[in-house]
C-alpha cells in the first residue's frame, strides 16, 4: 500500500498501550488507504442477500434407505479423497469431488424434506463441500459455499474464506488461467476477494511487513484495472472498487468509481475525504470525513476517521475541534497535546465544563475524567489554586487544598518563622510525594500519561520539526507554534521535584543553623535531586555542611563530601 501510493512505511508501536499518534504522523499515514476489517466486510456481503445454493436433491436410483448421517459420512469420505497426495491422479480427485457434491446435496435434501438433523450436519456439509471444491481448484464455488456457510452461522467459515484468499494470493494464483476474469464476473467472489485485498492493505497481516504490503498494493492495482476492463462499475460495490483502486495508488480510477458509489456509502465519503486532502482541500476533506465518521457502516473504523479528522482540524487552527475529535476517537495522547499546549486555559476550561454538561465525548466518563485532571494540574502549575480544586478527584481535592493552604501560609509574613517553615516543609513533602498527581504534565517532560515510567517522544518538538520540513497539507501552522510557545511547560523531567526542593529550601531558610531539624530537611530535600541532578543537589549539600556543620548529618556530609545516608526529616 505504502510503496504504491508513493508513501513511506510507518513503524508500528508495540502493544495496545502505545498507539501511533496522529499529531505527528507522516502525511502519508493520514492519506493512506482507509482501514478495513475482513470479518466485517464478509458479514456485510453475506447479509446483502442469499448466496446461491449448490444443487441438492435425490439422485435417480439413489437408495431410499440412506439417512442423513450416512449421506454426510459418505460425503466426508469422498471430500477427503479430493486432497492432493502421492499416487492419486487428478481425475480420481475430480471424481471424488463429484461424489462429495452428490452426497452432501443429498444430506441437505433429506433435511429439507423433514429428516431430523440435531448435529446440524446439513450446515456442516456446506463447509465440507466447499473443501472439496477448493481442493480441486474450483475457487469460485468454494468461495460461494464458504460464504453461505458463514451466513448460516458457522464460526469457522470466516477463517476458511481467509484460507481461500491466501491460496489465491500465494504465487498469484488468482491471475493464472483466466481466474481473475472469472472472479470479477462472479458477484460473491468479486466481493470477497476485494474485501480481502482492502483488509490486507489496512495492515490485515498483523505486524508491519513491507514486502507483503507491496505485494498487496500491486495486486490491488492489477485487480482495480481488471475490474475496470470488465465494465463492472455501476454496481452496489463500486465504493469497494474505489477503495481497492485507492489502495493500489490509482487515484484517478478511485475518483471515477467513487462517482458510482451508493449515495449512503460511508466508505465513499471516507475516500472522497482522502482524495480531497490529497488535493490540498482541507475544507472538502473535513466535510467528507465528518460524513464518514457519522456513518453506521464505519462504526468499527470511526476512531481512525476521527483521528484523521483531528489532524485536519489542527491544520486549520481549530484547536477545540481537534480536541473534540481526538477525545471522541479515544486518542488521548493527541488530545492531551492540544489540551496542554495549544489551547489557552480559558478555552480548555470552557470545553471541559461544556463536555461535563453535555456528556461529551460519547466514549464516556474516563476520557472526561482524564481531561479534567489534566486541566486541574495545568491550573495548579499556573498557581490558580482557587480555580483548581473542583477539577481534581474528591481525594485529590483534599490534598490540593492542603498544599495550597501550606504554600500560602509559608508566604504569610504575619506568621512566625517557625510556622512558615513548617508550612513550607509540609507543602514540599506533598509536592514530592503527590507531585505527579497535582502538578505533573501529561506529556513531556513528566509523562503522567505513562505514570512517569516511559517517554514516547516530545509532542511539541515533533510538531516543530513538522513545521521545519517542506510544507504539506498537514504542516504545523505558525499560529499553533506561537500557542505552544505561549503555553510552555517546565523543562526538567519530574519538574515537581524541583518545586518540592525549592519549598524545602525556603523552609530551611527560616530555620536556625546547626539545628538537627534544619539538617534533616536539607539532607532529605537534597536527596530528592542528588541522583538525577547532582548539580542541583549541590546547593543543599553545601548548606548542610556549612550551616549545620555541628550536627550529626552535617559532620557526616562534610566527611563524605556529599550527602549521608537517606534520612527522613521530622516536621520542624
Secondary structure, DSSP 4 states (H G I P E B T S, - for coil): -TTTTT----PPPSSTTSPPPSTT--HHHHHSPPP--HHHHHHHHHHTSPPPPPP--PPTT--TT--HHHHHHHHHHHHHTTS--TT--HHHHHHHHHHHHHHHHHHHHHHHTT---TT-HHHHHHHHHHHHHHHTT-HHHHHHHHHHHHHTT-TTHHHHHHHHHHHHHGGGGGGSTTHHHHHHHSHHHHHHHHHHHHHIIIIITSS--HHHHHHHHHHHHHHHHHHHHHT--SSTTHHHHHHHHHHTT-HHHHHHHHTTS-TT-HHHHHHHHHHHHHTT-HHHHHHHHHHHHT-GGGTTTHHHHHHHHHHHHHHTT-HHHHHHHHHHTT-HHHHHHIIIIIS-HHHHHHHHHHHHHHT-STT-HHHHHHHHHHHHHHHHHTT-HHHHGGGS-HHHHHHHHHHHHHHHHHT-TTS-HHHHHHHHHHHHHHHHHHHHHHT--SSTTT-GGGTTS-----HHHHHHHHHHSPP-TTPPPHHHHHHHHHT---SSTTHHHHHHHHHHHHHHHTS-TT-HHHHHHHHHHHHHHHTT-HHHHHHHHHHHHHHTTTSHHHHHHHHHTS--S--PPPP-
